Amino acid sequence: MGKLDKKKLDGFVDINQILKIQGLFPGLDDIKVSEGVWYVFAQGEAMWLIGSIATLQAKIPEQFQRWKVKVAEDLSAVLTCTNRYQEECFTKKIAEIIDFGLPELELIVIKPNRMEDFMIMLPREANKYYGDKIAPLL
């Protein structure tokens, strides 16, 4: 399994291009992701994570969603979603071996205008992209 490099992950602070993941997940035509999330997807071999978030975010009526994966010593993990008020919206224990090389990973989902359209990005990218609108939430 691929390992994520913390320094490289921290280097994604701007969104130079929005990438689309197409045709990998049934029922999801286009998943818009930032370059940082693409790095997580490809280098961290986290197709399952992006697919889970893309599928589950539709069931959560929040415009701003913070998704965290916390990896335990036995390499199982817990996936949790909170809203802008830090209220838990979803949690799931994941029994598979999760080894990003990091004990925790955080991703942000933004749904403009509460539509079905959404984008997954790293917190620093979200802060840069949305600026003052999102800064108090991070």
C-alpha positions in Angstrom: 0.0 0.0 0.0 1.3 3.5 -0.8 2.4 5.9 1.9 1.5 9.5 2.1 4.3 12.0 2.7 3.3 14.6 5.4 5.5 17.3 3.9 4.1 16.7 0.4 0.6 16.7 1.8 1.2 20.0 3.6 2.5 21.4 0.4 -1.0 21.4 -1.2 -2.3 24.8 -0.3 -3.7 26.1 -3.5 -6.1 24.6 -6.1 -4.4 25.0 -9.5 -6.8 22.6 -11.1 -9.9 20.7 -10.3 -9.6 17.0 -11.3 -12.5 14.6 -12.0 -12.6 11.0 -11.1 -14.9 9.4 -13.6 -16.4 5.9 -14.0 -14.8 4.3 -11.0 -17.8 4.3 -8.7 -21.3 3.1 -9.7 -23.9 5.9 -9.6 -21.3 8.6 -9.4 -20.5 10.2 -12.7 -18.0 12.9 -11.8 -16.2 13.3 -8.5 -14.5 16.6 -8.3 -11.3 16.6 -6.3 -8.4 19.0 -5.6 -4.8 18.1 -6.5 -4.1 17.2 -2.9 -7.0 14.8 -2.8 -5.8 13.3 -6.1 -2.4 12.7 -4.3 -4.2 10.9 -1.5 -6.3 8.9 -4.0 -3.3 7.8 -6.1 -0.3 7.7 -3.7 -2.2 6.6 -0.6 -4.2 4.1 -2.6 -7.3 5.5 -1.1 -9.9 4.8 -3.8 -12.1 3.3 -1.0 -12.0 6.5 1.0 -12.8 8.8 -1.9 -15.6 6.4 -3.0 -17.0 6.2 0.6 -17.0 10.0 1.0 -18.5 10.6 -2.4 -21.3 8.2 -1.8 -22.0 9.1 1.9 -21.8 12.9 1.5 -25.1 12.9 -0.5 -26.9 11.5 2.6 -25.7 14.4 4.8 -27.5 17.7 4.2 -24.6 19.8 5.3 -22.9 22.3 2.9 -19.6 21.9 4.8 -18.4 18.5 5.9 -15.2 17.6 7.6 -14.2 13.9 7.1 -11.5 12.3 9.3 -9.9 8.9 9.2 -8.1 7.9 12.3 -6.0 4.9 12.0 -5.5 2.6 15.1 -2.3 0.7 15.9 -3.9 -2.5 14.5 -4.4 -0.5 11.2 -8.2 -0.6 11.5 -9.7 2.9 11.2 -12.7 5.0 12.1 -14.2 7.3 9.5 -16.1 10.3 10.9 -17.9 13.2 9.4 -18.7 16.4 11.3 -20.5 19.6 10.3 -19.5 23.2 10.7 -20.5 23.1 14.3 -18.3 20.0 15.0 -21.4 17.9 15.4 -21.0 14.3 14.4 -23.1 13.4 11.3 -21.6 10.0 10.5 -19.2 7.5 11.9 -18.1 4.0 10.8 -15.4 1.6 11.9 -13.4 0.2 9.1 -11.9 -3.2 9.8 -9.6 -3.4 6.7 -5.9 -2.6 7.0 -5.5 1.1 6.5 -1.9 2.2 6.2 -1.5 5.7 4.7 1.7 6.1 6.7 -0.2 8.8 8.7 -2.2 8.3 11.9 -4.9 10.7 10.8 -6.2 12.2 7.5 -8.7 15.0 7.1 -10.7 15.9 4.0 -13.2 18.6 3.4 -16.4 18.4 1.3 -18.0 21.6 0.1 -21.4 21.6 -1.5 -22.0 25.0 -3.2 -25.6 26.1 -2.9 -26.6 22.8 -1.2 -26.8 21.1 -4.7 -25.7 17.6 -5.6 -22.5 19.2 -6.9 -19.6 18.8 -4.5 -15.9 18.9 -4.3 -13.5 17.1 -2.0 -10.3 18.9 -0.9 -7.7 19.1 1.8 -8.3 21.6 4.6 -5.5 24.0 3.5 -6.8 23.9 -0.1 -10.3 24.6 1.1 -9.0 27.6 3.2 -7.2 29.0 0.2 -10.0 28.4 -2.3 -12.8 29.7 -0.1 -10.9 32.2 2.0 -12.8 34.1 4.6 -16.0 32.2 4.0 -14.5 29.0 5.3 -11.6 30.1 7.5 -13.6 30.2 10.8 -14.7 26.6 10.1 -11.2 25.1 9.9 
